[in-house]
Each structure stands twice: as C-alpha cells, then as structure tokens.
C-alpha cells in the first residue's frame, strides 16, 4: 500500500516537518534546564515535541560573546544524541558574527539541527551567512531566518524561497521598535499583536511566504509568560487563524500550553484516520464519506492533521501510528 507521503505531494508537506515548539534560552542555568525538559518530554511523548535553541545573541553578555559561544557549544555537544539543539548567532553585520560561527559550527557542526539568523533583511544576508557557515564545516545545516523589520517583511517571499532556508520566524518586538515609535508599545502585547494593522500585515506576509515555498512559519513569543491561559489562547489563534505551524517559547511554563494549542482535537484526529483509511482503500481516488466528497485536496489536509498529531505527541491508533514508524 502506498504511503500518504508518496501520494499527497505538495508545497505544504515540508511545512510540518519541524516540532511545533521552538524553545529559547540563553542563561546557562536556563539552557541546562531547557535541555533537561526536552529530554523529559521526549521520554513522555515518545517523540521530539520541541527544539531547544541556545541563544548567542540576546543571551550573551556584552563583551562576553566569545565565552558564551564556547559555553553554548559545550552544552550542545553534551546533550543527548536524540536532542534537537539549535543555536541563534549574532546578525551577519554584528562584530561577533564570524566568531560565533567559527566557535559554534567549528566545534559542533554535527550537533545543530539548524542555525537561527537574526535580523535578516534580504537574501544577501543569507548568502553572507552561508559563506562563513559553509567554510566552518556547516554546509549541511539548515538555516532559519528571523524577520524583524519592514524591509525584511518586504523580502519575506524571496527569503523563504531560498533552498537553504527551512523556516521564517517573526521578531515582534524588534519589528515594532524598527518603526521608531510609529507603532505603539501596546502592539507588543497579547491583544495588540493581533490587531495592529502593520503587525497583522507582517504576520500574514511571513505565513504566506512560508506556505508558498513549503517552509515553516514560526510565530513570535508571548512575553506575558505567567498568564498561561492567555498564552494558550494566543497560540491557538496563531495556529488556527493565522497559519503558523510553530511558535517560540521563552519559559518552561509555556511549552505544554503551546503543545496543547497546536495539537488537533481528538475528534479531528479520529476523522482524519477514517478518511485516510477509506482513501487508501480506494487507491487515493475520490471517495464519499459522511455524505461529502473527498479527493486528494482534502486527503492532503487530513494527512497534515495526522502529522501535527504525531508531532505533538498525541495518541494515535495503531493503523495511523504505522505511517510514522515505517
């Protein structure tokens, strides 16, 4: 029997290949706790439900960038083999960028699941980063781009189209700051970031650019990390209304609410299993299910439901779980 991945091809397929949570930390104690939490959740769910990104940009003390890059590399090398560990380096025009790459890639090139590039403005920044990363032995490492300014939003489709780029993330606070006071501070909050027209436009551009090129759109952080219910509400909006398939967390208390928000409902999972089973039995020809017509367009949608369920550690029936163990 043909596997759904072999039949239901499309640009959207790659956009769900990453864990839905990208967890950031930069202080040593928090980085260690983040890696420990990742290992605990992997054991609990049986699948990697989060990436841990070790931060060399905002996490490094001014003047201590070199030492911090060495620390980050040592933590990555000491992490469990199954751990997905990434690194955020300084922007390509920052004095510490080249040293970041020489240390993190030069010492741990085989350990990074991706490198996050902040403040990417154009495709030229991707090319600059690739030059140094590849020279340090990291030509195999996927790149993630952080979109943080009006210019980078303008170039989002071109950046997403680059074959080395795996994901675009939205840097909300830097985006607001880049407008020099033209956007109020309230747009950085939970309500404002979903209502201010310029922020809305940026989010939609990033999500659309990613889906156009089969990349993963990653939603920005929610800074009010103590309000777990509000965080989950924001995450649900990002997932269900705005087209994001991944989101940043900055505190351990945010991880489980993110997983819950990006997980399909049990009823949706059961429906997807039934429809895909019927489709497979019909050799992926159009079928009737529940009085409705379904063909490969809807089959692709329901396959994405199963992919997200698996990626968030949801319980799947044996026949569906076999798709991911093949």
C-alpha positions in Angstrom: 0.0 0.0 0.0 1.3 3.4 -0.9 2.4 5.7 1.9 0.4 9.0 2.1 3.7 11.0 1.8 4.3 9.3 -1.6 0.9 10.2 -2.9 -0.1 13.5 -1.3 2.8 15.7 -2.6 2.7 19.5 -2.4 4.5 22.5 -1.1 2.7 22.2 2.2 4.3 18.9 3.1 7.6 20.3 4.3 6.0 23.0 6.4 5.0 20.5 9.1 8.3 18.6 9.5 9.5 20.6 12.5 8.4 20.4 16.1 5.7 22.9 16.9 7.7 24.5 19.8 11.0 26.3 19.5 12.2 27.0 23.0 14.8 29.8 23.5 17.2 30.2 26.4 20.5 32.0 26.9 21.4 32.0 30.6 23.5 28.9 31.5 21.1 27.6 34.2 18.1 28.0 31.9 19.8 26.4 29.0 20.6 23.4 31.1 17.0 23.2 32.4 15.7 23.6 28.8 17.7 20.6 27.6 16.6 18.6 30.6 12.9 19.5 29.9 13.4 18.5 26.3 14.7 15.1 27.3 11.8 14.6 29.8 9.1 15.5 27.2 10.8 13.2 24.6 10.6 10.3 27.0 7.0 11.2 28.0 5.6 11.5 24.4 7.9 9.2 22.6 8.7 11.8 20.0 10.7 15.1 20.0 8.0 17.8 20.6 10.3 20.8 20.9 13.5 22.2 19.7 15.9 23.9 22.1 17.6 27.0 20.7 20.6 28.2 22.6 21.0 31.9 22.3 24.3 33.6 21.4 22.6 36.9 20.5 20.4 38.2 23.4 21.8 35.5 25.7 25.4 36.7 25.5 26.6 39.4 27.9 28.2 42.4 26.1 31.9 41.8 26.0 31.4 38.1 26.8 30.3 36.9 23.4 33.2 34.6 22.8 33.0 32.8 26.1 29.2 32.4 25.7 29.6 30.8 22.2 32.1 28.3 23.8 29.6 27.5 26.6 26.7 27.1 24.1 28.8 24.7 22.0 29.8 22.6 25.1 26.1 22.3 26.1 25.1 21.2 22.7 27.9 18.6 22.5 26.9 17.2 25.9 23.2 17.0 25.0 21.5 13.6 24.5 22.0 12.2 20.9 18.3 12.4 20.1 18.0 16.0 21.2 17.3 18.7 18.6 19.5 21.6 19.5 19.9 24.8 17.5 21.8 28.0 18.0 20.9 31.6 17.4 24.0 33.6 16.4 24.5 37.3 16.1 23.3 39.1 13.0 25.7 39.0 9.9 26.7 42.6 10.4 27.5 42.3 14.1 31.2 42.2 15.1 30.7 38.9 16.9 29.0 37.0 14.0 32.1 35.5 12.4 33.5 34.4 15.8 30.1 32.9 16.7 30.2 30.8 13.5 33.9 29.7 14.0 33.1 28.6 17.5 29.7 27.0 17.3 30.0 25.5 13.8 33.7 24.9 14.0 33.4 22.9 17.3 29.9 21.4 16.9 28.9 21.3 13.3 27.3 17.9 13.6 25.2 18.9 16.5 23.0 21.7 15.3 19.5 20.9 13.9 19.5 24.5 12.5 21.1 27.9 12.9 18.9 30.9 13.6 20.0 34.0 11.8 18.5 37.2 13.4 17.8 40.4 11.6 17.8 39.0 8.1 16.9 41.8 5.7 17.4 40.4 2.3 18.6 37.2 0.6 22.1 38.7 0.5 22.2 38.2 4.3 21.5 34.5 3.8 24.4 34.3 1.2 26.7 36.1 3.6 25.9 33.7 6.4 26.3 30.7 4.2 29.7 31.8 3.2 31.0 31.6 6.7 28.9 28.7 7.9 29.9 26.5 5.0 33.6 27.5 5.4 33.4 26.3 9.0 32.1 22.9 8.0 28.3 23.6 8.3 27.2 23.3 4.7 24.6 20.6 5.8 23.0 22.8 8.5 19.5 24.3 7.6 19.1 28.0 8.2 16.2 29.8 9.9 15.6 33.5 9.3 14.2 35.9 11.8 12.1 38.6 10.2 12.3 41.8 12.3 11.9 44.9 10.2 9.7 46.4 7.4 12.4 45.7 4.9 12.7 42.0 5.8 8.9 41.7 5.6 9.1 43.2 2.1 11.6 40.5 1.1 9.9 37.6 3.0 8.9 35.7 -0.1 12.4 35.9 -1.6 14.0 34.8 1.7 11.5 31.9 2.1 12.3 30.8 -1.5 16.0 30.2 -0.7 16.6 26.4 -0.7 18.8 26.6 2.4 16.1 28.4 4.5 13.9 26.0 6.4 11.7 28.4 8.4 10.9 32.1 9.0 10.2 33.4 12.5 8.6 36.8 13.3 10.5 39.1 15.7 7.7 41.1 17.1 9.4 43.4 19.5 12.2 44.4 17.1 9.7 44.8 14.3 7.7 47.3 16.5 10.9 49.1 17.6 12.0 49.3 13.9 9.2 51.7 13.3 10.7 54.4 15.5 7.6 54.9 17.7 5.1 54.9 14.8 3.7 51.6 16.3 2.6 51.9 20.0 4.1 49.7 22.7 0.6 48.0 23.0 1.3 46.2 19.7 3.9 44.1 21.5 1.2 42.8 23.9 -1.1 39.8 23.6 -4.0 41.9 22.2 -2.2 44.5 20.1 -0.1 42.0 18.2 -3.3 40.5 16.7 -4.9 43.8 15.9 -2.4 46.5 14.8 -2.6 46.7 11.0 1.2 46.8 10.4 1.8 43.8 12.7 -1.1 41.9 11.2 0.3 42.6 7.7 3.8 41.3 8.7 2.5 38.1 10.2 0.3 37.3 7.2 3.2 38.0 4.9 5.5 35.6 6.8 2.9 32.9 6.9 2.0 33.3 3.3 5.7 33.3 2.2 6.4 30.1 4.1 3.4 28.2 2.8 4.2 29.3 -0.8 7.6 27.7 -0.6 7.0 24.8 1.7 8.8 26.3 4.7 7.7 26.5 8.3 6.2 29.8 9.6 7.1 30.3 13.3 5.1 32.7 15.5 6.7 35.1 17.9 6.9 34.9 21.6 4.3 35.9 24.1 6.1 38.0 26.8 3.4 37.6 29.4 4.7 34.2 30.2 3.0 33.9 33.7 -0.5 34.1 32.1 -0.7 30.5 30.8 -4.3 30.7 29.7 -3.7 33.8 27.7 -0.6 32.3 26.1 -2.6 29.2 25.0 -5.3 31.5 23.6 -2.6 33.4 21.6 -1.1 30.1 20.4 -4.5 28.8 19.3 -5.1 31.9 17.3 -1.6 31.7 15.7 -2.3 28.1 14.7 -6.0 28.2 13.7 -6.4 31.7 12.3 -3.0 32.9 11.2 -1.5 29.9 9.5 1.5 29.4 11.8 2.7 25.8 12.4 5.3 26.5 15.0 5.8 29.0 17.9 8.6 30.3 20.2 8.6 29.7 23.9 10.8 31.6 26.4 9.8 29.9 29.6 9.3 26.3 30.6 5.7 27.0 31.7 4.9 27.9 28.0 5.8 24.6 26.4 2.9 22.4 27.4 0.3 25.1 26.6 1.9 25.5 23.1 1.7 21.8 22.5 -1.9 21.8 23.5 -2.7 24.8 21.3 -1.0 23.3 18.2 -2.4 19.8 18.8 -5.5 18.7 16.7 -8.6 17.8 18.7 -9.2 14.1 19.3 -12.3 14.2 17.1 -10.3 15.7 14.3 -7.7 13.0 14.6 -10.3 10.3 14.5 -11.9 11.8 11.4 -8.6 12.1 9.7 -7.8 8.5 10.4 -11.1 7.3 9.0 -10.9 9.4 5.8 -7.4 8.4 5.1 -8.1 4.8 5.6 -11.0 5.0 3.2 -8.8 6.9 0.7 -6.1 4.3 0.9 -8.6 1.5 0.2 -9.8 3.4 -2.9 -6.2 3.8 -4.1 -6.5 7.5 -3.4 -9.3 8.0 -5.8 -12.2 10.3 -4.8 -14.4 8.9 -2.0 -17.7 9.7 -0.3 -17.5 10.0 3.5 -20.3 11.2 5.7 -22.2 12.5 2.8 -19.3 14.6 1.5 -17.0 14.3 -1.4 -13.3 14.0 -0.7 -10.3 13.8 -3.1 -6.6 14.4 -2.9 -7.0 18.0 -1.9 -8.9 17.1 1.3 -6.8 14.0 1.8 -3.7 16.2 1.9 -5.4 18.3 4.6 -6.3 15.3 6.8 -2.8 13.9 6.4 -1.5 17.2 7.8 -3.8 16.7 10.8 -2.2 13.3 11.5 1.3 14.8 11.0 0.6 17.5 13.6 -0.9 15.0 16.0 2.2 12.9 15.8 4.5 15.9 16.1 2.7 17.0 19.3 2.8 13.5 20.9 -0.9 12.8 20.6 -2.2 9.2 20.9 -2.8 7.7 17.5 -4.5 4.4 16.7 -2.1 1.6 15.6 -3.0 1.8 11.9 -2.2 5.5 11.8 0.9 5.2 14.0 2.3 2.8 11.5 2.6 5.6 8.9 5.3 7.3 11.1 7.2 4.1 12.1 7.7 2.9 8.5 
